[in-house]
Amino acid sequence: MILLNNLLNVDKQFDIFPNPADEKLFINSPEKQGMNLSIYNIVGGCVINNYILKESNEIDISHLPNGIYLIKITGVDWAIQRKVIIE
């Protein structure tokens, strides 16, 4: 149960905006460690794989077609997932 609570607290600390997005996606994180960011299309293909190394991050998504995507951010002992719409 403690692990679940830790995952829920981590999820609340990330700001991913705007949603829907068009050319840029911004991710604010209080974490200062290196984290892996992956963005998957609706059929599960990884379209972006990058590292988050600072508190404020800008991801260029202008090359991605419109649709629904899943963002997965992974730390050392946790992971979060969020849905984002690209217009």
C-alpha positions in Angstrom: 0.0 0.0 0.0 2.9 2.4 0.7 4.2 2.0 -2.8 0.8 2.8 -4.3 0.6 5.9 -2.2 4.1 7.0 -3.3 3.1 6.5 -7.0 0.0 8.6 -6.5 2.0 11.4 -4.9 4.5 11.4 -7.7 1.7 11.6 -10.3 0.4 14.8 -8.7 3.8 16.5 -8.9 4.0 16.5 -12.7 2.5 19.3 -14.8 2.1 18.3 -18.4 0.5 21.0 -20.6 -1.2 22.1 -22.7 -3.6 19.4 -23.4 -4.7 19.4 -26.2 -1.3 20.4 -27.6 0.0 21.3 -31.0 3.7 22.1 -31.5 5.2 22.0 -28.0 4.5 20.1 -24.8 5.7 21.4 -21.5 6.6 19.1 -18.5 7.3 20.6 -15.1 8.7 18.3 -12.5 10.1 18.8 -9.0 12.4 15.8 -9.6 16.0 16.7 -10.4 17.2 13.2 -11.2 17.3 11.9 -14.8 14.0 10.5 -15.9 13.0 8.7 -19.0 10.2 10.2 -21.1 8.5 8.1 -23.8 5.5 9.1 -25.9 3.5 6.3 -27.6 0.9 6.6 -30.4 -2.5 4.9 -30.2 -1.3 1.6 -31.5 1.6 1.4 -28.9 4.5 2.6 -31.1 7.1 4.7 -29.4 7.3 8.0 -31.3 9.6 10.0 -28.8 12.1 8.7 -26.3 14.0 11.3 -24.4 15.5 12.1 -21.0 14.2 14.7 -18.6 17.1 16.3 -16.7 15.7 19.5 -15.2 12.6 20.9 -13.6 11.1 22.6 -16.7 11.2 20.8 -20.0 10.0 21.6 -23.5 9.3 18.7 -25.9 8.9 19.4 -29.7 5.9 17.5 -30.9 5.3 19.4 -34.1 6.3 16.4 -36.3 3.6 14.2 -34.8 0.3 13.6 -36.5 -2.9 14.6 -34.8 -4.2 12.0 -32.4 -4.2 10.6 -28.9 -0.9 9.7 -27.3 0.3 8.2 -24.0 3.1 9.8 -22.1 5.1 7.6 -19.8 7.7 9.1 -17.4 9.9 6.7 -15.5 12.1 7.3 -12.5 14.3 5.0 -10.5 11.5 3.2 -8.7 8.3 4.7 -10.1 6.4 5.4 -13.3 3.5 7.6 -14.4 1.3 7.6 -17.5 -0.8 10.4 -18.9 -2.9 10.8 -22.0 -2.4 13.8 -24.2 -4.2 14.9 -27.4 -2.2 16.4 -30.2 -4.1 18.7 -32.6 
